[in-house]
Every structure is written in C-alpha cells, then in structure tokens.
Amino acid sequence: MLMILQTNIAQEWTSAVRAWLEAHPPIQSFAGLAALLLVAWVANVVARRYLVRLVERLTAKSPIDWDDVVAHHGVFQRLAHLIPLAIVYFGIDLVPNVPANVYSFVEIIALVLIVWTVMRSADGFLNAVEQIYKGLPMSKDRPIKGWLQILKIFMYVMGSILVVAIAIGQSPLVLLGGFGAMTAVLMLVFKDTILSVVASIQIASNDMIRIGDWVEMPKYGADGDVIEIALHTVKIQNWDKTVTAVPTHAFITDWFKNWRFMSESGGRRISRDLLVDQSTIRFLTEEEIDRFKRFDLLREYIEEKEITLADVNRPLEEAHEDPVNARRLTNIGTLRTYIFAYLQSHPQINPEMTLLVRQREPTPDGLPIQIYCFTSTTKWGEYEDIQSDIFDHILAIVPEFGLQVFQRPSGVDLRELRLAGSEAETPTARTT
C-alpha cells in the first residue's frame, strides 16, 4: 500500500513538473539542453576512461604490432570525442521548444567539431602509417613521408572547405566550383601568405623549429635563438643580440641547421685535427718502450704489443733476417693509442657516443690526427672548457712521444734564422 502511494506521488509530481515546464517553454528548452550536455559529458568520460582504455588493453595484448602504433599516436583517444559530439548532434532533435537559431547554432558547432575530430584522427592514423612503414625494409629505398604530407595537406584543405560550407549552409560542391576560378587570383594576390601557411603546417607537423631553438641560417645571416614564430616571419636573436627576420617559407625551401636535436641527444661533438710534423715520426727505441710502461694509459697496450710483435718477429729472428723487416712500434701509433685511452677515461666524454682517434690523409701542413668524440654536456661554455682542457693536455703530452706539432714559421723564427746565418758568415768574412 505504501509503495503504491509513493508511486502515485511520484507520478503526480512528475506530471506537475512536466505541466509547469510546458507552461514555460524557455525553461523547458534550457533544461533539455542542460540534460543533453550532461549526457554528452558523461558519455565523453565513459568513452575516454573506460572504452579507450579497454581498446588500448586489447591492442597491447594482440599479437600484431601495428595496432599498438595506432594507439600510441592517439587515434582511439581522438575518435572517442565523436561519441559525445554525435549525442549532441542527434539529441538536439529531442529537446523541445528549441529556438531555430539555437538549434542551427548547436547543429553547426557539432558538425564542425565532428569534421575536425575526424581530420585529427586521420592525421594521427597517417602518422602511425608512417611509423609502421619505417619499420619495413623497403622504407629505406622508397620513403613515403612526402606523399603522406601531400595527403595531409589535401585532407586539411578539403576539411576546411567542408567546415566553411557547414558554417554558411551551402553545399561543398558550390565552394569547390568557385574554388578553381579563385585559385589564380588567390595565388597572385596572396602568394606569400599561402606559402607561409603551407610552411607553417609543414613546420608544425614535422616539429622543425620551436621557440628557444638555436638555429643557424647562413643565407640570411641568422645564428641564434628563435624568439618568435609568426605566419610570415620567424624572428631569430643572434648571439650579438641583433634580430634577424627570416621568411617562414624559407625554412622549407632553404638550408638551415637546428641545434636543438644536439641538445636533446645529451652530447656535443668535438671534431678537431692535431697536425703532427711528419719529419718527427719514427720507430720507438727499447728505452722509450720501457719508459712508456710507466704510463697507466699505455701499460696494458705496450705489454700486449710486445707479446704480439715477439710472436710475429720470432721467425724473422730465427732466419737471421735484417731487423728492418721486423714489425715495430711507432711513436705516432702509440700517441693515437694514448689519446684514445685518455678520452675513454675522461669523465666528461660521453661513452655511449662515437669515439674515434684516426689518422687522416697527410697534408703539406703535417699529418692530421683527428680527435672525434662527444662531451657529456651540451652547454656551450662547459663544452668549450672541456674541449680546451683536452687539447691543452694533448698538446703538452705530444713531445713525450718524440713528436712535434706542425706550426708555420713566424716572424720570430725567420729573424732567428737570419741572425744564425749572419753569425755563421762572420768568421769567414774576417778570414777573407
């Protein structure tokens, strides 16, 4: 009996509320819109927190890999937005007494957002396709990144036309018909703007430059930090505190260097040649070999080389061959080994990056020994200090190996040579 009474009261209360709402159409439509938005919000939360996570778990457990890449690029996250948007677009018909202008506005906004969501989802899917394709062997010979970029541009152009058509209530075919006739005029009048728009899309999609990046562009005399990225120009503050404005489209058509990726790598390259006087290169004597065993960085190398050379040269000694045919250690080879070991043990050299100490082709200025390595920091000042300290040590240790660094004669050298020649000629002149 009590349950029947409660049901009757609820029905009477519901009828009263409904009658009151019907008597007040604006409040009825406002309540309906609020309820629709509430349902859309709840659907969005459910879709993102539960449905998307369920799909991502299924893709993680699946035996194929491409679905994981699609999930990584946020395709499912973006598609989840279609559910609340569809609820708003189709649910607006169920809201009573909605004014025509409000109905049209909500419908247009929902359609525009649906088109934008589909474009963003397609963009993420194309990024996933690019990453999947890069994992195939054929990607090295036949890259598709350029084709995908063209497809993205076409997709965004068509999407923009569709959005404009929805906003003005016209068919997209009408806009496409007039688009062809307007193309020539647009290209003539807005050439720079169109180039800048396309360049901005390319820069954003490829993450080519950001605010704060160190960019080097010799053609425009730019070498410094990016301080502003606008539609038509990119402003770069040079190291001398001047500012260079570079056209945005120049970052697509011209050469430039972005040092940000060096900073993100965690190491900055040192690549410098040490020019050794070739006239000082020779074989090591037994005394020098014994002396080099005192070097911690060379002790193991010398001992291993002694064993190896003894095994190689033993047949020659037994055959009483001329010692000139034997293999021996050189001072230049020992120096290269020392520098390599020194860099390996240096606490500020990145051990996970390339480390080379190699001999390059001889030049009239000497034999180049290239030091190629990466510091463990990318900060400019610290990098220069590390590089200077390394070469301070190398230049100071070179004479220990009986070598000399090549240096062109200076004015002092020529003056001393002339004075030495004059002193040598003086006794002869007196005798004469």
C-alpha positions in Angstrom: 0.0 0.0 0.0 2.8 2.4 0.9 4.6 1.6 -2.4 1.5 2.3 -4.4 1.1 5.6 -2.6 4.8 6.6 -3.3 4.3 5.7 -6.9 1.2 7.8 -7.2 3.0 10.7 -5.5 6.0 10.4 -7.9 3.7 10.3 -10.9 1.7 13.4 -9.7 5.0 15.2 -9.0 6.3 14.3 -12.5 3.1 15.4 -14.1 3.2 18.7 -12.2 6.8 19.4 -13.3 6.0 18.5 -16.9 3.0 20.7 -16.9 5.0 23.6 -15.3 7.7 23.2 -17.9 5.2 23.1 -20.8 3.8 26.3 -19.4 7.3 27.9 -19.5 8.9 26.9 -22.9 12.2 28.8 -22.4 12.9 26.9 -19.2 11.9 23.7 -20.8 14.3 24.1 -23.6 17.1 25.2 -21.3 16.6 22.2 -19.1 16.6 19.9 -22.1 19.8 21.5 -23.4 21.4 21.1 -20.0 20.4 17.5 -19.8 21.7 16.8 -23.3 25.1 18.4 -22.5 25.2 16.4 -19.2 24.6 13.2 -21.1 27.2 14.1 -23.7 29.7 14.9 -20.9 29.1 11.6 -19.1 29.4 9.8 -22.4 32.7 11.5 -23.0 34.1 10.5 -19.6 32.9 6.9 -20.1 34.4 6.7 -23.6 37.8 8.1 -22.6 38.2 6.4 -19.2 36.8 3.0 -20.0 36.2 2.4 -23.6 39.5 3.8 -24.9 41.4 2.0 -22.1 39.7 -1.2 -23.0 40.6 -0.8 -26.6 44.2 0.0 -25.7 44.5 -3.1 -23.4 43.2 -5.3 -26.3 45.7 -3.8 -28.7 48.5 -4.3 -26.2 47.6 -8.0 -25.8 47.1 -8.6 -29.5 49.9 -10.5 -31.4 50.2 -7.8 -34.1 52.2 -4.6 -33.6 50.6 -2.0 -35.9 47.6 -1.5 -33.6 49.9 -0.5 -30.8 51.4 2.1 -33.0 47.9 3.4 -33.9 47.1 3.6 -30.2 50.4 5.3 -29.4 49.5 8.2 -31.9 46.3 8.8 -30.0 43.9 7.7 -32.8 41.5 6.0 -30.4 41.6 8.9 -27.9 40.6 11.3 -30.7 37.9 9.0 -32.1 36.3 8.8 -28.6 35.3 12.5 -28.9 32.9 11.5 -31.7 30.6 9.8 -29.2 29.6 13.0 -27.2 29.5 15.1 -30.4 27.1 12.6 -32.0 24.9 12.6 -28.9 24.7 16.4 -29.2 24.1 16.4 -32.9 21.3 13.8 -32.9 20.0 14.6 -29.4 19.2 18.2 -30.2 16.1 17.0 -32.1 14.7 15.5 -28.9 14.9 18.8 -27.0 11.5 20.5 -27.1 10.9 24.2 -27.9 14.4 24.9 -29.0 14.6 28.3 -30.9 15.5 27.9 -34.5 18.7 30.0 -34.2 19.9 28.0 -31.2 19.1 24.7 -32.9 21.0 25.8 -36.0 24.0 27.0 -34.0 24.3 23.8 -31.9 24.0 21.7 -35.0 26.6 23.7 -36.9 29.1 23.6 -34.0 28.6 19.9 -33.5 29.1 19.2 -37.2 32.2 21.4 -37.4 33.7 19.6 -34.3 32.9 16.2 -35.8 34.7 17.2 -39.0 37.7 18.5 -37.1 37.8 15.3 -34.9 37.8 13.1 -38.0 40.6 15.1 -39.5 42.7 14.9 -36.4 42.1 11.2 -36.1 43.1 10.8 -39.8 46.2 12.8 -39.1 47.2 10.6 -36.2 46.4 7.5 -38.3 48.7 8.7 -41.1 51.5 9.3 -38.6 51.0 5.8 -37.4 51.2 4.5 -41.0 54.5 6.4 -41.5 56.0 4.9 -38.4 54.8 1.4 -39.3 56.2 1.8 -42.8 59.6 3.0 -41.5 59.9 -0.4 -39.8 59.8 -2.2 -43.2 63.0 -2.9 -45.2 61.6 -1.1 -48.3 61.3 2.2 -46.4 65.0 3.0 -46.9 64.7 3.0 -50.7 61.1 4.2 -51.0 60.2 6.7 -48.4 56.5 7.8 -48.3 56.8 10.8 -45.9 56.4 13.3 -48.8 53.3 11.5 -50.1 51.7 11.4 -46.7 52.4 15.1 -46.2 50.7 15.9 -49.5 47.7 13.7 -48.4 47.6 15.6 -45.1 47.5 19.0 -46.9 44.8 17.8 -49.3 42.8 16.4 -46.3 43.0 19.7 -44.3 42.1 21.7 -47.4 39.0 19.6 -48.1 38.2 19.6 -44.4 38.4 23.4 -44.3 36.2 23.7 -47.3 33.6 21.4 -45.6 33.8 23.4 -42.4 33.1 26.7 -44.3 30.3 25.0 -46.2 28.7 23.9 -43.0 29.1 27.3 -41.4 27.5 29.2 -44.3 24.9 26.5 -45.0 26.0 25.8 -48.6 26.9 22.7 -50.4 30.7 21.9 -50.6 30.3 21.4 -54.3 29.3 25.1 -54.7 32.5 26.1 -52.9 34.6 23.7 -54.9 33.2 25.1 -58.2 34.2 28.6 -57.3 37.5 27.5 -55.8 39.0 26.7 -59.1 38.2 30.1 -60.5 39.6 31.9 -57.5 42.8 29.9 -57.3 44.7 32.0 -59.9 43.6 35.2 -58.1 44.5 33.9 -54.7 47.9 32.7 -55.8 48.7 36.1 -57.4 47.4 38.3 -54.5 48.2 36.0 -51.5 51.3 34.2 -52.8 53.4 34.9 -49.8 50.6 34.2 -47.4 49.8 30.9 -49.0 53.5 29.9 -49.0 53.7 30.9 -45.3 50.5 28.9 -44.4 51.8 25.8 -46.1 55.3 26.3 -44.5 53.6 26.7 -41.1 51.8 23.4 -41.5 55.0 21.7 -42.5 57.0 23.2 -39.7 54.3 22.3 -37.1 53.8 18.7 -38.4 57.5 17.9 -38.7 58.4 19.8 -35.5 61.2 21.6 -37.4 61.7 24.6 -35.1 60.4 25.8 -31.7 60.7 28.9 -29.6 64.1 28.8 -28.0 65.8 26.6 -30.6 69.3 27.5 -31.6 69.0 27.9 -35.4 71.8 28.6 -37.9 70.8 30.0 -41.3 73.9 31.5 -43.2 71.9 32.7 -46.2 70.1 35.2 -44.0 73.0 35.9 -41.6 71.0 34.3 -38.8 72.7 32.4 -36.0 71.0 32.4 -32.6 67.8 31.6 -30.7 64.3 31.6 -32.2 62.2 34.2 -30.3 59.1 34.3 -32.4 57.3 32.2 -34.9 54.7 34.1 -36.9 52.8 33.5 -40.1 55.1 35.4 -42.4 58.3 35.7 -40.4 60.4 33.8 -37.9 62.5 36.1 -35.6 65.9 34.9 -34.6 68.0 36.8 -32.0 71.6 36.4 -33.0 74.5 36.0 -30.5 75.4 39.6 -30.9 71.9 40.5 -29.7 70.7 41.7 -33.1 67.5 40.2 -34.5 67.1 38.7 -38.0 63.6 38.2 -39.5 63.5 35.2 -41.8 60.5 34.4 -44.1 58.6 31.4 -42.7 58.6 29.6 -46.0 62.4 29.9 -46.2 62.6 27.1 -43.5 61.1 24.8 -46.2 62.9 26.0 -49.3 66.3 26.9 -47.9 69.0 25.2 -45.9 69.2 25.7 -42.1 70.7 23.9 -39.1 68.7 23.3 -35.9 70.9 22.6 -32.8 68.0 21.5 -30.6 68.4 17.9 -31.5 72.1 18.1 -30.4 70.9 19.4 -27.1 68.3 16.6 -26.7 70.9 14.0 -27.6 72.9 14.7 -24.4 76.2 15.2 -26.1 78.0 17.7 -28.3 80.6 16.8 -30.8 84.3 17.6 -30.7 85.9 17.1 -34.1 89.3 18.7 -34.4 92.6 17.8 -36.1 96.0 17.7 -34.5 98.7 18.5 -37.2 101.9 16.5 -36.4 105.2 17.3 -38.1 105.8 14.3 -40.3 109.6 14.6 -40.0 109.4 13.6 -36.4 107.6 10.3 -37.0 109.8 7.3 -36.3 110.1 3.9 -34.6 110.3 3.7 -30.8 113.5 2.6 -29.2 113.7 -0.1 -26.5 114.4 2.6 -23.9 111.3 4.6 -24.9 109.1 1.4 -24.9 110.2 0.8 -21.3 109.6 4.4 -20.4 106.0 4.2 -21.8 105.2 1.3 -19.5 105.1 3.9 -16.7 102.1 5.5 -18.3 98.9 4.0 -16.8 97.0 4.5 -20.1 99.7 2.7 -22.1 100.9 0.0 -19.9 98.4 -2.7 -21.0 98.8 -1.7 -24.7 102.6 -1.9 -24.6 102.6 -5.3 -22.9 100.1 -6.7 -25.4 102.0 -5.3 -28.3 105.3 -6.7 -27.0 103.8 -10.2 -26.9 102.2 -9.8 -30.4 105.3 -8.4 -32.0 107.5 -11.0 -30.4 105.4 -13.8 -31.9 105.4 -12.1 -35.3 109.1 -11.3 -35.4 110.3 -14.7 -34.0 110.5 -16.4 -37.4 112.5 -13.5 -38.8 115.0 -13.6 -35.9 115.4 -17.4 -36.3 116.0 -16.9 -40.0 118.5 -14.1 -39.2 116.6 -11.6 -41.3 117.5 -8.0 -41.4 115.8 -6.1 -38.5 114.4 -3.7 -41.0 111.9 -6.4 -42.0 110.6 -6.7 -38.4 107.4 -5.1 -37.1 108.0 -2.3 -34.6 106.1 0.2 -32.6 105.9 3.8 -33.9 105.7 7.0 -31.9 102.7 8.2 -33.9 100.7 4.9 -33.3 101.5 5.0 -29.6 100.3 8.6 -29.4 97.0 7.7 -31.1 96.5 4.9 -28.6 97.3 7.2 -25.7 94.8 9.8 -26.9 92.1 7.2 -27.3 92.6 5.8 -23.9 92.8 9.3 -22.4 89.4 10.2 -23.9 87.9 6.9 -22.8 88.8 7.6 -19.2 87.8 11.2 -19.3 84.8 11.8 -17.0 83.2 14.4 -19.3 83.3 12.4 -22.5 80.1 10.6 -23.3 81.0 6.9 -23.5 77.7 5.9 -25.3 78.5 8.0 -28.4 81.1 7.7 -31.2 84.7 7.9 -30.1 87.5 7.9 -32.8 91.1 8.9 -32.9 92.2 8.4 -36.5 94.9 9.3 -38.9 93.8 11.3 -42.0 95.5 11.9 -45.3 98.9 13.7 -45.0 98.9 17.4 -46.0 101.6 20.0 -46.6 100.9 21.3 -43.1 101.5 17.9 -41.4 99.8 14.6 -40.6 96.3 15.2 -39.3 95.3 13.1 -36.3 91.6 13.6 -35.9 90.0 13.6 -32.4 86.3 12.8 -32.8 84.2 12.4 -29.7 81.1 13.8 -27.8 81.1 15.7 -24.5 78.6 14.6 -21.8 77.1 18.2 -21.7 75.7 20.4 -24.4 76.1 23.7 -22.6 78.2 26.0 -24.7 80.5 27.3 -22.0 81.1 23.9 -20.4 81.6 22.3 -23.8 84.3 24.9 -24.7 86.1 24.4 -21.4 86.1 20.6 -21.8 87.4 20.9 -25.4 90.2 23.3 -24.4 91.3 21.2 -21.4 91.5 18.1 -23.6 93.7 19.8 -26.2 95.8 21.5 -23.5 96.7 18.1 -22.3 97.3 16.6 -25.7 99.5 19.4 -26.9 101.5 19.2 -23.8 102.0 15.4 -24.0 103.0 15.3 -27.7 106.7 16.0 -27.0 106.8 12.9 -24.7 106.5 10.8 -27.8 109.3 12.5 -29.7 106.8 14.3 -31.9 106.2 17.9 -32.7 103.0 19.7 -33.6 103.4 21.4 -37.0 103.4 25.2 -37.0 104.2 27.6 -39.8 107.4 29.7 -39.3 106.6 33.0 -37.6 108.4 36.3 -37.9 110.5 35.5 -34.8 111.6 32.1 -36.3 112.7 33.9 -39.5 114.5 36.6 -37.6 116.4 34.0 -35.5 117.3 32.0 -38.7 118.7 35.2 -40.3 120.7 36.0 -37.2 122.1 32.5 -37.0 123.1 32.8 -40.7 124.8 36.1 -40.1 126.8 34.7 -37.2 127.9 31.8 -39.3 129.2 34.0 -42.1 131.2 36.5 -39.9 134.4 34.3 -39.3 134.6 33.5 -43.0 134.4 37.2 -43.8 137.2 38.0 -41.3 139.4 35.3 -42.7 139.0 36.6 -46.2 
